[in-house]
Amino acid sequence: MKIVPQLICLVVSMLFSSPSHGQMIVAHRGASHAAPENTLSAFRLAWEEQADGIEGDFYYTKDQHVVCIHDADTKRTGGIKLKVAESTLEELRSLEFGSWKDPRYAGEPIPTFAEVLETVPSGKWFIIELKTGPEIVPLLQREIQRLRPDRSKLWVIAFNAATVAAVKTQLPDLRTHWLTGYKQEGKSGKWLPTAEEVAETLRQCKADGLGTQGKREVVDEKFIEILRSQGLEEFHVWTIDDPADAHFFRFLGACGITTNTPWKIRKELRIEEHRPENP
């Protein structure tokens, strides 16, 4: 009986190692290796590089707009510090978010959710990372109802388990993954959270799957086997730019690989461009 889980894991790994069942390649904040992260230029470049999906980070403004930016303030990418939640969209639009990366991108505005969605071709995936607590979910719901995108191609992710739970309550048809990174205890050297703790959080927030940091010393065959034994059906991994790491997580059966360099990872894995019905 002990051999059964191992055989299942092997079959899953072999299945996902086949080029015809390649992982979904997701552009992290767009093709952010070359273009300024979370800008329309980065997302458009991701499609040129044949990404299957784009991932963008979202906060909400003082006047209740959902905008695409990774940090809670604008200092790093906008040059001047404005707290997103305490600023209006007009105030945020007074800054530019491109020249920090390259002068040729000077003038890039902070995009709204609607503007990012508009770049997404038919059949492609839009991965929405919510960077706040559950209070952003009604605003996201409003935008989805207003814009009427293909909901089957939307995928919501968040580190905040309460935010994931709110999405499952208010937008139950949307696929969700809870995100986690890992930290090592100084004295014991133990990595946290453990696989058992991850599984418990997934159950509590009712996520459809896990978005795991690509830390190979933690997330290995045993780690995934434990999660699968406790109900995990799918997981994706972030942020993978090393081809060796991409091959490793492909073998483990990751349904998606988030990367700053979609063209490079697709080439290394020899994955044909595809449009999966499910990630």
N, C-alpha and C positions, 0 to 999 in steps of 0.2 A: 504493500500500500504506500510505502514511503516514496516509491519511485514515481508515482503518478504525477504529483505536482512538478517534478523535474521534467517529465516527458511533456507535460502541457507547456511549460516554459520554453522548452526546446522547439516545440512545434510553432509556438507564437513567434519566437525569434527567427526561425527559418522563413516563416511566412512574410514577416516584415523586412527580411533581408532580400527578398525578391524584387528586382527592379519594377515589376508590374504592380507591386504593392508598396511603392516608395512613400516615405514620410512626406507630410506636408511641410514645405519650406516656407517659413514665415519671416518676413523682413522686420527686424527689431527697430522700432521707431522709424520705420521706412528703411531704405538702403543707407543707413547712417554711417557706413564706412566712408562714404564720399560726400554725401549731402548732409546739411544740418538736420539733426534729429527732429522728428515730429513736425516737419514742415511739408507743405504740399510738394515741394521739389523732391524731398526724400521719398515720399510715397509714390510719386510718378516714376522716379528712378527704379524703385522696387519692382514695379510692373514691367519696366523695360528689361530688368534682370530676371524676368520670368518667375518671380515669387508666386507661390500659391495663395498667399495671404499677407496682409500687413498688420502689424501691431502698433497701436498708438496709446498714449497715456492721457487720461482725461481728469480735469478738475472742473469746478463750476465757479463762475464769477459772482461778484456782488449783485449784479442785475440778472442772475439766474441763466446765464448762457453756459453751455458745456463747451470747453475749449481744450485743445490738444497741447499739453506741455507736461514734462516729466516732473519738474520740481514744484514745490508749493509757492515759490517766488520766481521772479524773472531774472535774477542777477546773473546766473551762469550763462544763459543763452540769450538774454535780452540786454545785458550790460548795465541796466539800472534796476535796483531792487524794488519791485512792487509785489505785494502778496496777492496772489491770484484771487483768493476768496474775498479780499477787501477792495478789489478794483473792478471797475466796470469794463465791459468789452471795449468801449471806446478808448479808455485809458490804456488798456493793454495793446490796442492797435496803434497807439502812438509810438511804440517801440518796434524795433526790427530784430529778427531772430536768425539771421543768416550769416552775417559778416564774421561772427566769432569762429565759424568753421572755415570760411573761404570768402574773400572779398567779392567773388563773382555772385555770391548768394545774398549780397547786401539788399536789404529791403523786404526780406521774407516776413510776412505778418504771422501772428499766432493764428492757427486755423481753428475754425469752429468744428464741432462734430459733423455738421451738415456738409461742410466743405471737404472734410476728409472722406466722408461717405461718397461724395460725388466722384472721387477719383477711382472708386472700386469698380472694376469691370464686372460684367455679368458673369456669374459662376465662380467668382473669386471670394476668398474669405476676408472678413473684417474682424480682427481680434481687438476687443475694446478693454483696455486695462483701466479700471476705476481706481483712482489714487486716494479717494477719501472714504469716509464712513458711509453708512446706508442712506444718508440724506441726499446723495446724488442720484439715487435710483429713480425717484419720481421724475426728475428732470430728463434722465435718459429715456424713460418710458414715454414722456411727452414728445421727445424728438423722434423716436421710432414711430409713434402713432402719426406724427405729422408728415414724416418723410416717406413712410411706407416702403422700406427696403425689403429685400428678400430675407426674412427672418431666419431662414434655414442656414444662411451663410454668415450670421452674426454669432460671435463667440465672446462671452464676457469672462474676464479673469480679474482677480484681486487678491492681495495679501490679507486684507481685512475679512475674516471669516463672516462677520456680521453683514458685511456688504454682499458677499456671495449669497448668504441666506436670504437677504432682502430681494435680490434678483430672482431667486428661485420662487419667492412668494409673489412678487409683483409682475415678473416676466417669466413665468414657468416654462414657456416653450423655448427659451433661449438656452443654449449650451453654456455651461459654466465650469471653470476650473479654479480651484483654490491654489494660490501660489505660496511656495515656501522656499526660503534659503536655509542654510545650516551654519551653526556656530559650534566650535569645539571648546569644551570645558578645559580650563587651564590645568587643573590638578589631575583629573581622571583621564583626560584626552578623549572623552566620550563626545560624540557628535549629537547635537540636538536640533530639531526634534527627532526622536526615534521613529522608526517605521510605524510602531504601534501608536504613537502619539499623532502622527500624520493621519493614519487611518481613522482615528477617533474624531479628529477635526473634520475630515471629509464627511463622516457620518452626521456630525452635528449640524453642519451648514448645508448638507444635502447637495454638495457639488457633484457634477457629472464626472469629474476627474481631477487630476493633479497636474499643476504646472510646477515642475521641480527645477531647482538650480542644477546646472550640469556639473556637479562636483563628484568626480568619479570615485574618490575615496569614501564617499558616503553611499551614493546611489549605484549599487551594483546588482548582480543577479539575485543575491539573497535578499536585499532590501526590497526589490520589486516583487519577488516571490512572496514575501510577507504581506505586502500590500494587496496583492492579488488574492491571497488566501482570505483576506478580510474584506473583499468586495470591490477592490479597485478594478475598473473596467478599461480605463485609458489614462495615459499620461503624456504630457509633452515636456520638453526640456529647453531651458534657456541658460545663458546666451552663448551659442556654440559657433565659434569661428575657426577652430582647429579641426581639420578633416579627421584626425585620429579620434577626437572626441565624438564627432558626428558618426563615424563608423561604430564606435562603442555603444552609443545610445540607440543607434539603429538596430543593432543586434539585440539589445534589451527589449525592443518592441515599442519604442516611443512613437506615438501617432503623429507627432509634429516636432520640428526642430526650429527654434527661433534663433536667428542669426543676423549679424550686421552686414554679412556678405552673402546674400542669397545666390548670386551667380556662382561663387566659389564653391559653396556647399553642394549646390545642385550638380555642378561639374564633377566634383570629387566622388559623389555618391552615384553618379550616372543615373540620376532620376529623371525620367521623362516628365514634362510638364503635365499635370493632371488636375482634375477638379473633383475631389472626393465628395461623395454624398455625405459621409461622416468623417470627422478627423480621426 
